[in-house]
Amino acid sequence: MSDGGDHKDLRPATRLVHGGRRKEWTGPVVNPPVWRASTHLYASDAERQAAGGNNADGQFFYGRRGAPTQWALAEALTQIEPGAHGTVLYPSGVAAIAGAMLAVLAPGDRLLMSDNAYDPTRSMATGLLARLGVTTEFFDPRDIAAYRALFAAPVKAVWLESPGSLTFEVCDIPALAGIAREHGAVTLLDNTWASPLGFSGLTHGCDIVMMSLSKHVGGHSDLMMGSASAGKRWYTALRRVSHELGQVVSPDDAALAARGLRTMGVRLAAQTASALKVAEWLEAQPQVSQVLCPLLPSHPGHGLWKRDFAGGCGLFAFVLASEDPAASARVSDALALFGNGYSWGGFESLALPIAPKSYRSVMPCPTGGRPALRLSIGLEDPEDLIADLAQALARA
């Protein structure tokens, strides 16, 4: 079964188990061993020269091009991303964002970026890309007409993130990507929230799909890594730029990510179910004015989520019925089972006070300036999490 085939006839859960487990990479064991190597040796100089011209995963050359541990993870990620020709690994999610942008954009290009994108993505646009001569315009991804009008001037690329970071707006990705394609623009999607199990970005019209593997794939809050997957044209560009930048991931981290990948499906299913239960409970609390969770029928983007997505995850936010900006910190400090920290998608629950209004240029902020918290629901019993939130809301 685990022969390195594309496994297109298999369902996602089966691909998660068997992806990347070629016999030549695993030998007689279940998992690819951890290959720690900078130098790869050759039997002859002719073999060395032949290896230099064969720039592909599975071909030994030098440590920067990886070894079976990294190749197996990249192949497994490709096999769960419908429409992907290949996947490039990066040492962090932000590195994957940078790698994808630099593979597409050049000085003088114009980038359109969803206004609810992840803050480091926005900072990259206004910092690194601006210094390289790339112009970025932020747009409201829910306003299709205004978005279409932006193509009156040439656009090289569009950056999407759905649901949006912090406030979880859902946009019509097929429509936005379709308009971009009509005008010859490349669509890039940050698909970390849903993963390929919940949303297939390439088959919905996007050209490059990236993820922070530190989140759901790693699943245990103990590694940093990112990925970008694409069809043949853009995979080739991603790989070239990655090599030019000297990007490489640790084989030890790649082994951890591959291990996490095998259980990602069951973890996501459990966390999504728990998140919905917690979100429904929060929606009924007098201390809460709004729950920003696409899984809820009351969410403005629920219809699009239900139409396009096959699943969700444990990440959402809620707004307090208070005008006191310090109220979210008081709630967070009163929680016993939720950690206060960045990232998400691990086995443990997190609660982070957020102020999304400071990360908007065009879109109105749904929190209205009120205190809010972002929750990452882990694998604890949801009844225990609800009890913890109840006591924290009552105290704070």
PyMOL commands that set and color helices and strands:
alter all, ss='L'
color gray80, all
select helices_A, chain A and resi 12-18+23-26+45-52+63-65+68-79+93-104+119-131+144-152+173-182+195-198+202-204+232-244+251-283+302-308+327-334+356-359+382-395
alter helices_A, ss='H'
color red, helices_A
select strands_A, chain A and resi 86-90+110-114+135-139+157-161+186-190+208-212+226-230+288-292+315-320+350-354+372-376
alter strands_A, ss='S'
color yellow, strands_A
deselect
rebuild
show_as cartoon
